[in-house]
């Protein structure tokens, strides 16, 4: 019988030397707890706190009988509301085309903890279970926080490939959430729509990229400048 490969390309050997494992000592555990705890406290006291203040200010300043400070303002009349309502259509195909969810997603690029912080400051409109899963998947797979993006840019040392990486992560997250929400809608009463057909085509594209034959170049193309 002829053997077939599920994934493209030749199998690559993988060898990893494992260290000797021991039970952790109390000192190491406490030191690790302190390092991670203090790191989060510093982050919570700077980036997360400042971001929460900006979110709060954006939700209480707006246009309600003139621009100004209005503590009981509706979100739609605030600065954040205008921003969220202006771009929420981008996430509508993913099931969470709401101003609060949109602002939370954007602020998640500053720090992923801000996703929860936004919902703590703003009046959060509940999502359906399917939309909630889509929302979580998008924020899981999309570009990480600013600190991680800074590390990516430093390691790549190329603005071009940095932006390609960020775009790839965001597009991949969008496609995954789009597929989950629209195909999941078949089982939750949303019915078959044009978006469902597009989601099925995206799944077919994903499968093709996984199983397509690997074409290895037999020669090297290089541009040589002759004087």
TAUR-V213600 format. One record per run of one state. SS is the DSSP state (A for helix, B for strand, O for the rest). FROM is the first residue (numbers start at 1). TO is the last residue. If there is no record, write none. Layout:
# TAUR-V213600
SS FROM TO
SS FROM TO
This chain:
# TAUR-V213600
O 1 25
A 26 60
B 61 63
O 64 66
B 67 69
O 70 74
A 75 77
B 78 78
A 79 87
O 88 88
A 89 92
O 93 98
A 99 107
O 108 113
A 114 121
O 122 128
A 129 141
O 142 145
A 146 156
O 157 158
A 159 187
O 188 193
A 194 211
O 212 227
